[in-house]
Amino acid sequence: MLKEGPHKRMTEDVIEMMHLDRKREAARIFAKFCKMDCPEKRESWDSLLLSLYHFLINNGGMEEAAHLLWRPKLFDPRPRCTRDVWELFDRSNLGLLMGAASMCFDPETPCRMWDGSIKKVRDVRAGDVLCGNDQTPRNVLKTTSG
């Protein structure tokens, strides 16, 4: 539990905003509040950020999660195509699957398998289990080439 002070007040404000379905403002508060502001509580801070990130992803806040993860300097939602993609993600996880199906990789690209080994993309087959970027297993359903 956070002690009284700016970190606790910020956390309470963010929790209230999330309950009021004001995810964007909640994410922006976190994005402006750098980890460097509380180096002695870095582990708690990282845990809090991860919790908010997962809350946003699981509650239709993909764009807000991007702001939190990449900060406004790296993520700019103003181009219409960017907003279209994030709106699709917000509406359905199917969009994520469809987008992933059209990704192309160089056949020599190394890919981490769930068991910790590395395979080149050209050697990955349906039925293999990859390690996702969120450290969860990802089943390969099919592959394409060409």
Buried (B, 14 or more C-beta within 10 A) or exposed (E): EBEEEEBEEBBEEBEEBBEEEBBBEBBBBBBEBEEEEBEEBEEBBEEBBEEBBEBBBEBBBBBBBBBBBEBEEEBEBEEEEBEEBBEBBBEEEEBEEEEEEEEEEEEEEEBBBBEEEEBEBEEBEEEBEBBEEEEEEBEBEEEEEE
